[in-house]
Amino acid sequence: MSVDTGFELCPGLVLKNRIMAASGCTGWGDALQDFTDQALFGAIITPTVTILPREGNPMPRTGETPAGLLYSTGLPNPGLNMFLSEYLPHLAHIQSPVIVSIIAETPDDWMKLASDIGSAPGVDGIEMNLTPIQLQICGEEIRRLPSEAEWCTTMHESIVAVRGVYAGPLLAKIPSVTVEPGLAASVVVEAGADVVSVGQALPATAVRANGTRRFSGVAGLSGPAIKPYTLYCTWRARMHVQEPIVASGGILTSQDAEEYFGAGATAIAVGVANLVHPDILPSLLSVSQKSI
Ligand SMILES: Cc1cc2nc3c(=O)[nH]c(=O)nc-3n(C[C@H](O)[C@H](O)[C@H](O)COP(=O)(O)O)c2cc1C
């Protein structure tokens, strides 16, 4: 099998090919090591890292539906310090570029994460997870989500703050709800992001026949069910920005990948397919080559 020789996604970030591992879907480098040659990924995006460690939501955290996977992880992660000292060195063994996903609630915390992670050896880029945090953790009563205008203002400020301390490759992962995807793409690029990431899971839940919810907190729906919507988001983002777009959402076959490239994606990120079909990567790589 031949593989791509790589391409520059944005200044300073050369991927091995256009097929990346989506945030959270290959764990911290060990979840897939017995099933997939992770060095074949164009790059790997880590699960989202926060300043303080997070245990994550109570079990169960996942549930299958006929059209996709529900997950409610609550962003479990070791926190900034332990990520840098213990997890990041392990990720370097994968031998694919490493992009670290981060989330924070204040500009100061965004800056701390970006500056410490961005200056660490072995980090090739940063992805800001810009979905409202209430949708990603349990225990937070959701009274209201930010309005579209609030999201635009807050995330613009956060990206500008990050840009003040980090000049490296910066991806901005826009939410699936809260803001029109074309507008979100324009805002993050205008604020200084190099790349727009599209295809966050959609808010979802599962309810038992007795009325109790299966998950505490909000779950995310990933997989084939969201593909038409995430394709729409990709197309909308492409209408608004010239910058590179990394798209995810229900990519399980080479045809799915081709559709995303047709909709305007520059690279794609594969999520649950890694868990369902850990041998999927080689078939997608041929599409990646054709699209160069
Ligand atoms: C188990 C699981 C964990 C995830 N963790 C994160 C995360 O930490 N940060 C993030 O931005 N997205 C996370 N995602 C969302 C994926 O990165 C991706 O955007 C989404 O699943 C859609 O792609 P897919 O349909 O190919 O899975 C996670 C998805 C799954 C299934």
The ligand as a MOL file (V3000), in Angstrom:
LIG
                    3D

  0  0  0     0  0            999 V3000
M  V30 BEGIN CTAB
M  V30 COUNTS 31 33 0 0 0
M  V30 BEGIN ATOM
M  V30 1 C -16.1010 8.5540 22.6440 0
M  V30 2 C -15.9530 9.9250 22.0260 0
M  V30 3 C -15.1940 10.8920 22.6790 0
M  V30 4 C -15.0530 12.1690 22.1200 0
M  V30 5 N -14.3050 13.0960 22.7800 0
M  V30 6 C -14.1560 14.3470 22.2280 0
M  V30 7 C -13.3460 15.3170 22.8800 0
M  V30 8 O -12.7310 15.0660 23.9290 0
M  V30 9 N -13.2490 16.5490 22.2960 0
M  V30 10 C -13.8890 16.8720 21.1120 0
M  V30 11 O -13.7470 17.9940 20.6200 0
M  V30 12 N -14.6470 15.9480 20.4770 0
M  V30 13 C -14.7920 14.7070 20.9970 0
M  V30 14 N -15.5470 13.7750 20.3430 0
M  V30 15 C -16.2130 14.1530 19.0610 0
M  V30 16 C -15.3920 13.6550 17.8680 0
M  V30 17 O -14.1310 14.2560 17.8350 0
M  V30 18 C -16.1110 13.9270 16.5220 0
M  V30 19 O -16.1920 15.3250 16.3160 0
M  V30 20 C -17.5210 13.3570 16.4870 0
M  V30 21 O -17.5640 12.0870 17.1140 0
M  V30 22 C -18.0620 13.2330 15.0440 0
M  V30 23 O -17.2770 12.3660 14.2720 0
M  V30 24 P -17.6620 10.7880 14.0540 0
M  V30 25 O -19.0940 10.7360 13.6610 0
M  V30 26 O -16.7130 10.3050 13.0210 0
M  V30 27 O -17.4480 10.1190 15.3750 0
M  V30 28 C -15.6840 12.4920 20.8830 0
M  V30 29 C -16.4410 11.4970 20.2420 0
M  V30 30 C -16.5810 10.2220 20.7860 0
M  V30 31 C -17.3970 9.1950 20.0460 0
M  V30 END ATOM
M  V30 BEGIN BOND
M  V30 1 1 1 2
M  V30 2 1 2 3
M  V30 3 2 2 30
M  V30 4 2 3 4
M  V30 5 1 4 5
M  V30 6 1 4 28
M  V30 7 2 5 6
M  V30 8 1 6 7
M  V30 9 1 6 13
M  V30 10 2 7 8
M  V30 11 1 7 9
M  V30 12 1 9 10
M  V30 13 2 10 11
M  V30 14 1 10 12
M  V30 15 2 12 13
M  V30 16 1 13 14
M  V30 17 1 14 15
M  V30 18 1 14 28
M  V30 19 1 15 16
M  V30 20 1 16 17
M  V30 21 1 16 18
M  V30 22 1 18 19
M  V30 23 1 18 20
M  V30 24 1 20 21
M  V30 25 1 20 22
M  V30 26 1 22 23
M  V30 27 1 23 24
M  V30 28 2 24 25
M  V30 29 1 24 26
M  V30 30 1 24 27
M  V30 31 2 28 29
M  V30 32 1 29 30
M  V30 33 1 30 31
M  V30 END BOND
M  V30 END CTAB
M  END
